[in-house]
Amino acid sequence: MKYQAVKGMRDWYPEQKAVLNNIFDVLRTTAQRFGFQEVESPAIESQPVLTAKSGEEIKQQLFVFEQKSSEALALRFDLTVPFTRMLIQKQGELPKPVKWFGLSRMWRYEAPQKGRLREFYQLSVELFGSEKPDAEAECLQLLVACLKNLGLQEKDFIIRLNNRKLLEGILKNYVREDKIEEVVRLIDKSSKMPTKEFELELSKSTNNNEIIQQIMQLKGKPAEVLPQLKALKLSETALQGLQELEAVTNLLELNCIRIDLSLARGLAYYTGTVFECFDASQSLRAIAGGGRYDNLVELLGGQKCAAVGFAIGDLTLSLLLEEKGLLPKPSLSQEYYVAAVSELVRAKAREIANTLRCKTTVEIDLMNRKFSKQMEVANSLGVKKTIIVGEEELMQKKVRIKDMRTGAEELVLIEKL
């Protein structure tokens, strides 16, 4: 029997892990430059916490543990809910706004496909405590900065923007109150469904298919779409959503922003602005997604607290970077290789290697290879320099350093290494 990784999960070999870490280094540094601080939550959470306001689809996607006592546990599917729980535990102590981010693994039990697996990594960014549009603008600016710092240009991606109050407020004119959430979830899935299937499902909730599909066609640059929306007869809720949407776009000088009334974001905890980022051709799944969730803190037992956040998934991001030739090159080579000319100097070679390891990366032979073979290995590993420890050189308290790119050698006092 051959043992393999569980379907929809990945093994990370050194080259692949190095690429992932290079991407993470950029994302982490960019988030920190915006004043966000890194936090971490347990991989396992209480199932009632995860399902409190996540929607029916997420409940079906949870990896749930066998219940052995009164505890019902599951693997987290995102970091928004765990970070919200963490905020509540120290809510009275934390100055607002609270700006957190995490880079961790998530799990969803679903069919693996291109750009989506059962186990994946996310950069999750959460901003608690500000109800102002500046909070959404800050998150969107950070999202764009993350992509640009990875080498992408603004023409390589678009950010679709909507508001749940606006969408739900408009839908109330054509859909029964108890069917609103169902229609929102359906709209969220519409891009992944054949048109006839979508129309059939929509007809189960409303007789106004045509009007709703016309609403979903309202999309484009803010300067184009906002006037069309203002011309509509809007309810108080929809008007509030429109005002919020306009306030956010007024703070952004980004050519990649597109207002899109067909964007819903399926998670039930979103309350206002929602957004998703795609490659410019929209041939891949979403690179990132997020929005405002002002009720989640209170729902989970905290004091009322405005919140907004987003997540970038590693899968689609890596696919886009690879497509653009921007995937970071893995860097696995060590700075030095310490080669012993003979058995008599192996102990000294190890001593030199261990001393250098206090400051840099060093490889050494662990196979008792002959000197010529050690040099072959050093060359194959791509080290920058090889320190040759020989008997004659040691008598002078020196070693020979060879530049593996140019072949140049020099004698250096050991104490000056």
C-alpha positions, 0 to 999 in steps of 0.5 A: 500500500502506498501512503499519500497525502490526503486528497486536497492537501499538499506536501511541502518540499524544500523548494516549494516551501521556500517559494511560499515563505518568500511570498509570506515574507512580502505579505507579512512585511506589507501588513506590518508597514500598514501598522497591523500586528501579527497574531495566531489562534488555535487551529481547532475552535469550538464548533458553535463559535465557528457556526454562529453566523457563517451560513449553511454552506460553511456548516457543511464544509467544516472538518468536525471532530468526533465528539468524545465529551460535551465539547463539539470541536472543528478545524477553523475555516477562516481567521475572522471568527477566531480573531473576533473571539480573541478580541472579545477576550481582551476587548476592554484592554485594547485601544481602538482601532485594533489592527491584526493579521495572521498567516496560517492554514485553514481547512474546508471539507469540499471537492478539490479543484483548481484554485481551491483545496481542502487545506490552504494558507491565508493572509487574514487581515482584521480591523476592529473598532472603526465604523468609518469608510477609512477602515475599508479604504485602509484594507483595500489599500493594503490588499493592493500594496500586497499584490504590487509588492509581489510584482503585480501591476494594477492592470493585472487585477480588479477589485469588485466592490458592493454593499450588502445593505444596498443589495439586500435593500434593493432585493426587498422590493422583489423578494420575500423577507424570508427568502432574502438570505437564500437569494443572496447566497444564490447570487454569490454562486451565480458566476459558477452556475450555468445561466439556466440553472441559476434562473431555475433556482432563482425562480424558486424564491421570486417571480422577479427573475428578470428584474434581479438579473438586470440589477446584477448587470449593474457593474463598472467603474464607480463614476459610471455605476454610482449615477445609475444607482442614484437614479433608482428608487431606493429604500432607506436601507439601500440608500444607506448602503449606497452612501457607504459604498460611495464614501469608500470609493471617494477615499480610493484613487485606484483604477482597479475598482469596479462596483458590481451589484452581482457580488454578494459574498456568501458568508452570512456575517457580512453587514456592509461593504463587501469586495473580491479581487480577481485577475484582470481576465477573471479566468481564475477564482478570487485572489482575495475577498472580504468586507465589513461585519459590524455585528459579529463581535456582539453576536459572539458575546462581546460589546458592539464593535465595528469590524472590517477585514479580508483574506488573500489565499495562497492558491490563486495568488500563486497561480496568478504569480506563476502566470505572470512569471513573478513566482519567487525563486526558491533560495535554498543554497547555504552561504558557505560549505566547509570542506575538510582536506583529510580526516586529520582536520575534520574536527577543526572543520566542524569547529569552524562550521559551528562558529560561523553558524552563529552568524550565517548559513553553513553546510558541512560533510556528514558522510566522511566523503573524500575532499574531491567529492566534498567539492562536487557536493559544494558546487551542486548545492550552489553555495557562494563560497567554500572554506577549505580546511587543510593541514598546511593552512592550519599550521599557519592558522589559516584556511583557504576560501574559494569563490564558487562563482569565479573560482578565485581563492584566498588565504584568510586567518581563521580568527578573521572569518 
